[in-house]
Amino acid sequence: MEKYACETHVNQVLDEVTASTGEFPILEKLKKAENLSTRCEHCEQAAIYIVGGKN
């Protein structure tokens, strides 16, 4: 499971991944080239973080 988040929604996405997987999520900052076209899962802002966890 991977979700993308902006600065505003990163905490919400961290909580969602934790609740879904039952484990601590992995938080990584996107590279500049990646975040140009990647959007936040909760709004239309550019994503800054990728949050991952096991399914």
C-alpha distance matrix in Angstrom:
0.0 3.8 6.8 10.3 13.3 17.0 19.3 20.1 16.8 15.0 16.1 15.0 11.3 11.6 13.1 10.7 7.7 10.7 12.0 9.1 8.6 12.2 11.8 12.4 9.6 10.4 12.0 13.4 16.0 15.9 19.1 21.7 21.5 17.8 18.1 21.1 19.3 15.9 16.1 14.7 12.7 15.8 18.7 20.1 20.5 19.2 16.0 16.8 13.7 10.1 8.2 5.5 5.4 5.9 5.6
3.8 0.0 3.8 6.8 10.0 13.7 16.1 17.3 14.3 12.4 14.3 13.5 9.7 10.5 12.8 10.8 8.3 11.6 13.4 11.3 11.1 14.4 13.4 13.0 9.5 9.3 9.8 10.6 12.7 12.4 15.6 18.0 18.0 14.2 14.4 17.4 15.9 12.4 12.8 11.6 10.2 13.6 16.1 17.2 17.1 15.6 12.3 13.2 10.2 6.6 5.6 4.4 6.7 8.7 9.3
6.8 3.8 0.0 3.8 6.7 10.4 13.1 13.9 10.8 9.5 11.8 10.7 7.0 8.9 11.3 9.3 8.0 11.6 13.2 11.7 12.6 15.4 14.8 13.9 10.4 10.5 9.8 10.7 12.0 11.7 15.1 17.0 17.3 13.6 12.8 15.7 14.3 10.5 9.9 8.1 6.7 9.9 12.4 13.7 13.8 12.7 9.5 10.9 8.4 5.7 5.2 6.5 9.1 11.7 12.0
10.3 6.8 3.8 0.0 3.8 7.1 10.2 11.5 9.1 8.1 11.3 10.9 7.8 9.9 12.8 11.5 10.9 14.2 16.0 15.0 16.0 18.5 17.6 16.0 12.4 11.7 9.8 9.8 9.8 9.1 12.6 13.9 14.5 11.0 9.5 12.4 11.4 7.6 6.9 5.1 5.6 8.7 10.2 11.0 10.4 9.1 5.8 7.5 5.8 4.6 6.2 8.8 12.1 15.0 15.7
13.3 10.0 6.7 3.8 0.0 3.8 6.6 7.8 5.7 5.1 8.7 8.7 6.6 9.0 11.8 11.4 11.6 14.4 16.2 16.1 17.3 19.3 18.4 16.4 13.0 12.6 10.0 10.3 9.7 9.8 13.3 14.1 15.5 12.6 10.1 12.9 12.6 9.2 7.4 4.4 6.0 7.4 8.6 10.0 8.6 8.0 4.9 6.1 5.2 6.3 7.5 11.0 14.1 17.4 18.2
17.0 13.7 10.4 7.1 3.8 0.0 3.8 5.4 5.5 5.9 9.5 10.2 9.4 11.5 14.1 14.3 14.9 17.4 19.2 19.5 20.8 22.4 21.4 19.0 15.9 15.2 12.0 11.8 10.1 10.3 13.2 13.1 15.1 12.9 9.6 11.9 12.5 9.8 7.8 5.4 8.3 8.4 8.2 9.0 6.4 6.2 4.4 5.0 6.4 9.0 10.7 14.3 17.5 21.0 21.9
19.3 16.1 13.1 10.2 6.6 3.8 0.0 3.8 5.7 5.6 8.4 10.2 10.4 11.6 14.1 15.3 16.1 17.8 19.8 20.8 21.9 22.9 21.7 18.9 16.3 15.6 12.1 12.3 10.4 11.7 14.4 14.4 17.1 15.3 12.1 14.5 15.7 13.3 11.5 9.1 11.6 11.1 10.9 12.0 9.1 9.1 7.7 6.5 7.7 10.9 12.1 15.9 18.9 22.5 23.8
20.1 17.3 13.9 11.5 7.8 5.4 3.8 0.0 3.8 6.0 7.7 8.5 9.9 11.7 13.3 14.3 16.0 17.6 19.0 20.2 21.9 22.8 22.2 19.8 17.4 17.5 14.5 15.3 13.9 15.1 17.9 17.8 20.2 18.3 14.9 16.9 17.6 15.0 12.4 9.4 11.2 9.4 9.4 11.4 9.3 10.7 9.8 9.8 10.6 13.3 13.7 17.4 20.0 23.4 24.3
16.8 14.3 10.8 9.1 5.7 5.5 5.7 3.8 0.0 3.8 5.6 5.3 6.3 8.7 10.1 10.7 12.5 14.3 15.5 16.5 18.4 19.5 19.2 17.1 14.7 15.3 12.8 14.1 13.6 14.7 18.0 18.4 20.4 17.9 14.9 17.3 17.2 14.1 11.4 7.8 8.5 7.0 8.4 11.1 9.9 11.2 9.4 10.0 9.7 11.3 11.1 14.5 16.9 20.2 20.8
15.0 12.4 9.5 8.1 5.1 5.9 5.6 6.0 3.8 0.0 3.8 5.5 5.2 6.1 8.7 9.9 10.6 12.2 14.2 15.3 16.5 17.4 16.4 14.0 11.5 11.8 9.1 10.8 10.7 12.5 16.0 17.1 19.3 16.7 14.2 17.2 17.4 14.1 12.3 8.9 9.7 9.6 11.4 13.6 11.9 12.0 9.2 8.7 7.2 8.8 8.2 11.7 14.2 17.7 18.9
16.1 14.3 11.8 11.3 8.7 9.5 8.4 7.7 5.6 3.8 0.0 3.8 5.5 5.0 6.3 8.7 10.1 10.6 12.3 14.2 15.5 15.7 15.0 12.7 11.1 12.4 10.4 13.0 13.6 15.9 19.4 20.7 23.0 20.3 18.0 21.0 21.2 17.8 15.8 12.2 12.2 11.5 13.8 16.5 15.2 15.6 13.0 12.4 10.6 11.7 10.0 13.0 14.5 17.9 19.0
15.0 13.5 10.7 10.9 8.7 10.2 10.2 8.5 5.3 5.5 3.8 0.0 3.8 5.5 5.2 6.2 8.8 9.9 10.6 12.3 14.4 15.0 15.2 13.7 12.0 13.9 12.5 15.1 15.8 17.4 21.1 22.2 24.1 21.1 18.7 21.5 21.0 17.5 15.1 11.3 10.2 9.2 12.0 15.3 14.8 15.8 13.4 13.8 12.1 12.4 10.6 13.2 14.4 17.3 17.7
11.3 9.7 7.0 7.8 6.6 9.4 10.4 9.9 6.3 5.2 5.5 3.8 0.0 3.8 5.4 5.0 6.2 8.5 9.8 10.4 12.2 13.5 13.4 12.0 9.6 11.1 10.0 12.4 13.6 14.9 18.6 20.1 21.6 18.3 16.4 19.4 18.7 15.0 13.1 9.6 8.2 8.7 11.8 14.6 14.2 14.5 11.5 12.1 9.7 9.2 7.1 9.6 11.1 14.2 14.7
11.6 10.5 8.9 9.9 9.0 11.5 11.6 11.7 8.7 6.1 5.0 5.5 3.8 0.0 3.8 5.5 5.3 6.1 8.6 9.9 10.7 11.3 10.5 8.6 6.6 8.6 8.0 11.3 13.1 15.2 19.0 21.0 22.7 19.6 18.0 21.4 21.1 17.4 16.0 12.7 11.8 12.4 15.4 18.0 17.1 16.9 13.6 13.2 10.2 9.6 6.6 8.6 9.6 12.9 14.1
13.1 12.8 11.3 12.8 11.8 14.1 14.1 13.3 10.1 8.7 6.3 5.2 5.4 3.8 0.0 3.8 5.5 5.1 6.1 8.5 10.1 10.0 10.3 9.4 8.7 11.6 11.6 15.0 16.9 18.9 22.7 24.6 26.3 23.1 21.4 24.5 24.0 20.3 18.4 14.9 13.3 13.2 16.5 19.6 19.2 19.6 16.6 16.6 13.9 13.2 10.1 11.4 11.3 13.9 14.5
10.7 10.8 9.3 11.5 11.4 14.3 15.3 14.3 10.7 9.9 8.7 6.2 5.0 5.5 3.8 0.0 3.8 5.5 5.2 6.1 8.6 9.8 10.8 10.8 9.5 12.3 12.7 15.7 17.6 19.0 22.7 24.6 25.8 22.3 20.8 23.8 22.6 18.9 17.0 13.7 11.3 11.6 15.3 18.4 18.6 19.0 16.1 16.8 14.1 12.7 9.7 10.5 10.3 12.4 12.1
7.7 8.3 8.0 10.9 11.6 14.9 16.1 16.0 12.5 10.6 10.1 8.8 6.2 5.3 5.5 3.8 0.0 3.8 5.5 5.0 6.0 7.9 8.1 8.1 6.3 9.3 10.4 13.5 16.0 17.4 21.1 23.4 24.4 20.8 19.9 23.2 22.1 18.3 17.2 14.3 12.2 13.6 17.1 19.7 19.6 19.3 16.0 16.3 13.1 10.9 7.4 7.1 6.5 8.8 9.2
10.7 11.6 11.6 14.2 14.4 17.4 17.8 17.6 14.3 12.2 10.6 9.9 8.5 6.1 5.1 5.5 3.8 0.0 3.8 5.5 5.4 5.2 5.5 5.8 6.0 9.7 11.4 15.0 17.7 19.7 23.4 25.9 27.2 23.8 22.9 26.3 25.5 21.7 20.6 17.5 15.6 16.6 20.1 22.8 22.5 22.3 18.9 18.7 15.3 13.6 9.8 9.4 7.7 9.6 10.5
12.0 13.4 13.2 16.0 16.2 19.2 19.8 19.0 15.5 14.2 12.3 10.6 9.8 8.6 6.1 5.2 5.5 3.8 0.0 3.8 5.7 5.4 7.8 9.3 9.7 13.4 14.9 18.4 21.0 22.6 26.4 28.7 29.8 26.3 25.2 28.4 27.2 23.4 21.9 18.7 16.2 16.7 20.4 23.5 23.7 24.0 20.9 21.2 18.1 16.3 12.7 12.2 10.4 11.3 10.9
9.1 11.3 11.7 15.0 16.1 19.5 20.8 20.2 16.5 15.3 14.2 12.3 10.4 9.9 8.5 6.1 5.0 5.5 3.8 0.0 3.8 5.9 8.3 10.3 10.0 13.2 15.1 18.2 20.9 22.0 25.6 28.0 28.7 25.0 24.3 27.4 25.8 22.1 20.8 18.1 15.3 16.5 20.2 23.0 23.6 23.6 20.4 21.1 17.9 15.5 12.1 10.8 8.7 8.8 7.6
8.6 11.1 12.6 16.0 17.3 20.8 21.9 21.9 18.4 16.5 15.5 14.4 12.2 10.7 10.1 8.6 6.0 5.4 5.7 3.8 0.0 3.8 5.3 8.0 8.2 11.4 14.1 17.2 20.3 21.6 25.1 27.9 28.5 25.0 24.7 28.0 26.7 23.0 22.3 19.8 17.4 19.1 22.7 25.2 25.4 24.8 21.4 21.6 18.1 15.4 11.8 9.6 6.5 6.0 5.9
12.2 14.4 15.4 18.5 19.3 22.4 22.9 22.8 19.5 17.4 15.7 15.0 13.5 11.3 10.0 9.8 7.9 5.2 5.4 5.9 3.8 0.0 3.8 7.1 8.9 12.4 15.2 18.6 21.8 23.7 27.2 30.0 31.0 27.6 27.1 30.6 29.6 25.8 25.0 22.2 20.0 21.2 24.8 27.5 27.4 27.1 23.6 23.4 19.9 17.6 13.9 12.1 9.0 8.9 9.4
11.8 13.4 14.8 17.6 18.4 21.4 21.7 22.2 19.2 16.4 15.0 15.2 13.4 10.5 10.3 10.8 8.1 5.5 7.8 8.3 5.3 3.8 0.0 3.8 6.2 9.4 12.5 15.9 19.3 21.4 24.8 27.8 29.0 25.7 25.5 29.1 28.5 24.8 24.4 21.7 20.1 21.6 24.9 27.4 26.9 26.1 22.4 21.7 18.0 15.8 12.1 10.2 7.3 7.8 9.9
12.4 13.0 13.9 16.0 16.4 19.0 18.9 19.8 17.1 14.0 12.7 13.7 12.0 8.6 9.4 10.8 8.1 5.8 9.3 10.3 8.0 7.1 3.8 0.0 3.8 6.8 9.4 13.0 16.3 18.9 22.2 25.2 26.7 23.7 23.3 27.0 26.8 23.2 22.8 20.2 19.1 20.5 23.6 25.9 24.9 23.9 20.2 19.1 15.4 13.7 10.2 9.1 7.4 9.4 12.1
9.6 9.5 10.4 12.4 13.0 15.9 16.3 17.4 14.7 11.5 11.1 12.0 9.6 6.6 8.7 9.5 6.3 6.0 9.7 10.0 8.2 8.9 6.2 3.8 0.0 3.8 6.3 9.8 13.1 15.3 18.7 21.7 23.1 20.0 19.6 23.3 23.0 19.4 19.2 16.8 15.9 17.7 20.6 22.6 21.6 20.4 16.7 15.7 11.9 9.9 6.4 5.5 5.0 8.2 11.0
10.4 9.3 10.5 11.7 12.6 15.2 15.6 17.5 15.3 11.8 12.4 13.9 11.1 8.6 11.6 12.3 9.3 9.7 13.4 13.2 11.4 12.4 9.4 6.8 3.8 0.0 3.8 6.6 10.2 12.5 15.6 18.8 20.2 17.3 17.3 21.1 21.2 17.9 18.3 16.4 16.3 18.5 20.9 22.4 20.9 19.2 15.4 13.8 10.1 8.1 5.6 5.0 6.2 9.6 12.8
12.0 9.8 9.8 9.8 10.0 12.0 12.1 14.5 12.8 9.1 10.4 12.5 10.0 8.0 11.6 12.7 10.4 11.4 14.9 15.1 14.1 15.2 12.5 9.4 6.3 3.8 0.0 3.8 6.9 9.6 12.9 15.8 17.7 15.0 14.5 18.3 18.8 15.6 16.0 14.0 14.7 16.6 18.5 19.8 17.9 16.1 12.4 10.4 6.7 6.0 4.7 6.6 9.1 12.8 15.5
13.4 10.6 10.7 9.8 10.3 11.8 12.3 15.3 14.1 10.8 13.0 15.1 12.4 11.3 15.0 15.7 13.5 15.0 18.4 18.2 17.2 18.6 15.9 13.0 9.8 6.6 3.8 0.0 3.8 6.4 9.3 12.4 14.3 12.0 11.9 15.6 16.6 13.8 14.9 13.8 15.2 17.5 18.8 19.3 17.2 14.6 11.1 8.7 5.6 5.4 6.5 8.3 11.5 14.8 17.6
16.0 12.7 12.0 9.8 9.7 10.1 10.4 13.9 13.6 10.7 13.6 15.8 13.6 13.1 16.9 17.6 16.0 17.7 21.0 20.9 20.3 21.8 19.3 16.3 13.1 10.2 6.9 3.8 0.0 3.8 6.6 9.2 11.6 9.8 9.2 12.8 14.4 12.2 13.4 12.7 15.0 17.0 17.6 17.6 14.9 12.1 9.1 5.9 4.5 6.3 8.8 11.3 14.8 18.2 20.6
15.9 12.4 11.7 9.1 9.8 10.3 11.7 15.1 14.7 12.5 15.9 17.4 14.9 15.2 18.9 19.0 17.4 19.7 22.6 22.0 21.6 23.7 21.4 18.9 15.3 12.5 9.6 6.4 3.8 0.0 3.8 6.4 8.1 6.0 5.9 9.6 11.0 9.2 11.3 11.7 14.2 16.7 16.8 16.1 13.7 10.3 7.7 5.5 5.4 6.5 10.0 12.2 15.9 19.0 21.1
19.1 15.6 15.1 12.6 13.3 13.2 14.4 17.9 18.0 16.0 19.4 21.1 18.6 19.0 22.7 22.7 21.1 23.4 26.4 25.6 25.1 27.2 24.8 22.2 18.7 15.6 12.9 9.3 6.6 3.8 0.0 3.8 5.5 5.3 6.4 9.0 11.2 10.7 13.3 14.5 17.3 19.8 19.4 18.1 15.5 11.8 10.2 8.2 9.1 10.2 13.7 15.6 19.2 22.0 24.2
21.7 18.0 17.0 13.9 14.1 13.1 14.4 17.8 18.4 17.1 20.7 22.2 20.1 21.0 24.6 24.6 23.4 25.9 28.7 28.0 27.9 30.0 27.8 25.2 21.7 18.8 15.8 12.4 9.2 6.4 3.8 0.0 3.8 5.5 5.4 6.6 9.7 10.2 12.8 14.5 17.8 19.8 18.7 16.8 14.1 10.4 10.1 8.5 10.8 12.6 16.2 18.5 22.2 25.2 27.0
21.5 18.0 17.3 14.5 15.5 15.1 17.1 20.2 20.4 19.3 23.0 24.1 21.6 22.7 26.3 25.8 24.4 27.2 29.8 28.7 28.5 31.0 29.0 26.7 23.1 20.2 17.7 14.3 11.6 8.1 5.5 3.8 0.0 3.8 5.7 5.7 8.1 9.4 12.7 15.2 18.1 20.6 19.5 17.2 15.1 11.4 11.3 10.9 12.7 13.6 17.4 19.1 22.8 25.4 26.9
17.8 14.2 13.6 11.0 12.6 12.9 15.3 18.3 17.9 16.7 20.3 21.1 18.3 19.6 23.1 22.3 20.8 23.8 26.3 25.0 25.0 27.6 25.7 23.7 20.0 17.3 15.0 12.0 9.8 6.0 5.3 5.5 3.8 0.0 3.8 5.6 6.5 6.5 10.0 12.3 14.9 17.7 17.0 15.2 13.4 9.7 8.8 8.9 10.1 10.3 14.1 15.7 19.3 21.8 23.2
18.1 14.4 12.8 9.5 10.1 9.6 12.1 14.9 14.9 14.2 18.0 18.7 16.4 18.0 21.4 20.8 19.9 22.9 25.2 24.3 24.7 27.1 25.5 23.3 19.6 17.3 14.5 11.9 9.2 5.9 6.4 5.4 5.7 3.8 0.0 3.8 5.5 5.0 7.4 9.5 12.7 15.0 13.9 12.1 9.9 6.1 5.6 6.1 8.4 9.7 13.4 15.8 19.6 22.5 23.7
21.1 17.4 15.7 12.4 12.9 11.9 14.5 16.9 17.3 17.2 21.0 21.5 19.4 21.4 24.5 23.8 23.2 26.3 28.4 27.4 28.0 30.6 29.1 27.0 23.3 21.1 18.3 15.6 12.8 9.6 9.0 6.6 5.7 5.6 3.8 0.0 3.8 5.9 8.3 11.3 14.5 16.4 14.6 11.9 10.0 6.6 8.1 9.3 12.0 13.3 17.0 19.4 23.1 25.8 26.7
19.3 15.9 14.3 11.4 12.6 12.5 15.7 17.6 17.2 17.4 21.2 21.0 18.7 21.1 24.0 22.6 22.1 25.5 27.2 25.8 26.7 29.6 28.5 26.8 23.0 21.2 18.8 16.6 14.4 11.0 11.2 9.7 8.1 6.5 5.5 3.8 0.0 3.8 6.5 10.1 12.7 15.0 13.4 10.6 9.9 7.1 8.4 10.7 12.8 13.2 16.6 18.6 22.1 24.5 24.9
15.9 12.4 10.5 7.6 9.2 9.8 13.3 15.0 14.1 14.1 17.8 17.5 15.0 17.4 20.3 18.9 18.3 21.7 23.4 22.1 23.0 25.8 24.8 23.2 19.4 17.9 15.6 13.8 12.2 9.2 10.7 10.2 9.4 6.5 5.0 5.9 3.8 0.0 3.8 6.9 9.3 12.0 11.2 9.3 8.7 5.9 5.6 8.4 9.7 9.8 13.0 15.1 18.6 21.0 21.5
16.1 12.8 9.9 6.9 7.4 7.8 11.5 12.4 11.4 12.3 15.8 15.1 13.1 16.0 18.4 17.0 17.2 20.6 21.9 20.8 22.3 25.0 24.4 22.8 19.2 18.3 16.0 14.9 13.4 11.3 13.3 12.8 12.7 10.0 7.4 8.3 6.5 3.8 0.0 3.8 6.5 8.5 7.4 5.7 5.8 4.6 4.8 8.6 9.9 10.4 13.0 15.5 18.8 21.4 21.5
14.7 11.6 8.1 5.1 4.4 5.4 9.1 9.4 7.8 8.9 12.2 11.3 9.6 12.7 14.9 13.7 14.3 17.5 18.7 18.1 19.8 22.2 21.7 20.2 16.8 16.4 14.0 13.8 12.7 11.7 14.5 14.5 15.2 12.3 9.5 11.3 10.1 6.9 3.8 0.0 3.8 5.4 5.4 6.0 5.8 5.9 4.6 8.0 8.6 9.2 11.0 13.8 16.9 19.7 19.9
12.7 10.2 6.7 5.6 6.0 8.3 11.6 11.2 8.5 9.7 12.2 10.2 8.2 11.8 13.3 11.3 12.2 15.6 16.2 15.3 17.4 20.0 20.1 19.1 15.9 16.3 14.7 15.2 15.0 14.2 17.3 17.8 18.1 14.9 12.7 14.5 12.7 9.3 6.5 3.8 0.0 3.8 6.0 7.8 9.0 9.7 8.1 11.1 10.7 10.2 10.8 13.0 15.4 17.9 17.4
15.8 13.6 9.9 8.7 7.4 8.4 11.1 9.4 7.0 9.6 11.5 9.2 8.7 12.4 13.2 11.6 13.6 16.6 16.7 16.5 19.1 21.2 21.6 20.5 17.7 18.5 16.6 17.5 17.0 16.7 19.8 19.8 20.6 17.7 15.0 16.4 15.0 12.0 8.5 5.4 3.8 0.0 3.8 7.1 8.6 10.6 9.8 12.6 12.6 12.9 13.2 15.8 18.0 20.5 20.0
18.7 16.1 12.4 10.2 8.6 8.2 10.9 9.4 8.4 11.4 13.8 12.0 11.8 15.4 16.5 15.3 17.1 20.1 20.4 20.2 22.7 24.8 24.9 23.6 20.6 20.9 18.5 18.8 17.6 16.8 19.4 18.7 19.5 17.0 13.9 14.6 13.4 11.2 7.4 5.4 6.0 3.8 0.0 3.8 5.7 8.6 9.2 12.3 13.4 14.4 15.5 18.4 21.0 23.7 23.3
20.1 17.2 13.7 11.0 10.0 9.0 12.0 11.4 11.1 13.6 16.5 15.3 14.6 18.0 19.6 18.4 19.7 22.8 23.5 23.0 25.2 27.5 27.4 25.9 22.6 22.4 19.8 19.3 17.6 16.1 18.1 16.8 17.2 15.2 12.1 11.9 10.6 9.3 5.7 6.0 7.8 7.1 3.8 0.0 3.8 6.6 8.6 12.0 13.9 15.0 17.0 19.8 22.7 25.4 25.1
20.5 17.1 13.8 10.4 8.6 6.4 9.1 9.3 9.9 11.9 15.2 14.8 14.2 17.1 19.2 18.6 19.6 22.5 23.7 23.6 25.4 27.4 26.9 24.9 21.6 20.9 17.9 17.2 14.9 13.7 15.5 14.1 15.1 13.4 9.9 10.0 9.9 8.7 5.8 5.8 9.0 8.6 5.7 3.8 0.0 3.8 6.3 9.0 11.6 13.6 15.9 19.1 22.3 25.4 25.7
19.2 15.6 12.7 9.1 8.0 6.2 9.1 10.7 11.2 12.0 15.6 15.8 14.5 16.9 19.6 19.0 19.3 22.3 24.0 23.6 24.8 27.1 26.1 23.9 20.4 19.2 16.1 14.6 12.1 10.3 11.8 10.4 11.4 9.7 6.1 6.6 7.1 5.9 4.6 5.9 9.7 10.6 8.6 6.6 3.8 0.0 3.8 6.4 9.4 11.4 14.3 17.4 20.9 24.0 24.7
16.0 12.3 9.5 5.8 4.9 4.4 7.7 9.8 9.4 9.2 13.0 13.4 11.5 13.6 16.6 16.1 16.0 18.9 20.9 20.4 21.4 23.6 22.4 20.2 16.7 15.4 12.4 11.1 9.1 7.7 10.2 10.1 11.3 8.8 5.6 8.1 8.4 5.6 4.8 4.6 8.1 9.8 9.2 8.6 6.3 3.8 0.0 3.8 5.8 7.7 10.6 13.7 17.3 20.4 21.4
16.8 13.2 10.9 7.5 6.1 5.0 6.5 9.8 10.0 8.7 12.4 13.8 12.1 13.2 16.6 16.8 16.3 18.7 21.2 21.1 21.6 23.4 21.7 19.1 15.7 13.8 10.4 8.7 5.9 5.5 8.2 8.5 10.9 8.9 6.1 9.3 10.7 8.4 8.6 8.0 11.1 12.6 12.3 12.0 9.0 6.4 3.8 0.0 3.8 7.1 10.1 13.4 17.0 20.5 22.0
13.7 10.2 8.4 5.8 5.2 6.4 7.7 10.6 9.7 7.2 10.6 12.1 9.7 10.2 13.9 14.1 13.1 15.3 18.1 17.9 18.1 19.9 18.0 15.4 11.9 10.1 6.7 5.6 4.5 5.4 9.1 10.8 12.7 10.1 8.4 12.0 12.8 9.7 9.9 8.6 10.7 12.6 13.4 13.9 11.6 9.4 5.8 3.8 0.0 3.8 6.4 9.8 13.3 16.9 18.6
10.1 6.6 5.7 4.6 6.3 9.0 10.9 13.3 11.3 8.8 11.7 12.4 9.2 9.6 13.2 12.7 10.9 13.6 16.3 15.5 15.4 17.6 15.8 13.7 9.9 8.1 6.0 5.4 6.3 6.5 10.2 12.6 13.6 10.3 9.7 13.3 13.2 9.8 10.4 9.2 10.2 12.9 14.4 15.0 13.6 11.4 7.7 7.1 3.8 0.0 3.8 6.5 10.2 13.5 15.2
8.2 5.6 5.2 6.2 7.5 10.7 12.1 13.7 11.1 8.2 10.0 10.6 7.1 6.6 10.1 9.7 7.4 9.8 12.7 12.1 11.8 13.9 12.1 10.2 6.4 5.6 4.7 6.5 8.8 10.0 13.7 16.2 17.4 14.1 13.4 17.0 16.6 13.0 13.0 11.0 10.8 13.2 15.5 17.0 15.9 14.3 10.6 10.1 6.4 3.8 0.0 3.8 7.1 10.6 12.5
5.5 4.4 6.5 8.8 11.0 14.3 15.9 17.4 14.5 11.7 13.0 13.2 9.6 8.6 11.4 10.5 7.1 9.4 12.2 10.8 9.6 12.1 10.2 9.1 5.5 5.0 6.6 8.3 11.3 12.2 15.6 18.5 19.1 15.7 15.8 19.4 18.6 15.1 15.5 13.8 13.0 15.8 18.4 19.8 19.1 17.4 13.7 13.4 9.8 6.5 3.8 0.0 3.8 7.1 9.3
5.4 6.7 9.1 12.1 14.1 17.5 18.9 20.0 16.9 14.2 14.5 14.4 11.1 9.6 11.3 10.3 6.5 7.7 10.4 8.7 6.5 9.0 7.3 7.4 5.0 6.2 9.1 11.5 14.8 15.9 19.2 22.2 22.8 19.3 19.6 23.1 22.1 18.6 18.8 16.9 15.4 18.0 21.0 22.7 22.3 20.9 17.3 17.0 13.3 10.2 7.1 3.8 0.0 3.8 6.5
5.9 8.7 11.7 15.0 17.4 21.0 22.5 23.4 20.2 17.7 17.9 17.3 14.2 12.9 13.9 12.4 8.8 9.6 11.3 8.8 6.0 8.9 7.8 9.4 8.2 9.6 12.8 14.8 18.2 19.0 22.0 25.2 25.4 21.8 22.5 25.8 24.5 21.0 21.4 19.7 17.9 20.5 23.7 25.4 25.4 24.0 20.4 20.5 16.9 13.5 10.6 7.1 3.8 0.0 3.8
5.6 9.3 12.0 15.7 18.2 21.9 23.8 24.3 20.8 18.9 19.0 17.7 14.7 14.1 14.5 12.1 9.2 10.5 10.9 7.6 5.9 9.4 9.9 12.1 11.0 12.8 15.5 17.6 20.6 21.1 24.2 27.0 26.9 23.2 23.7 26.7 24.9 21.5 21.5 19.9 17.4 20.0 23.3 25.1 25.7 24.7 21.4 22.0 18.6 15.2 12.5 9.3 6.5 3.8 0.0
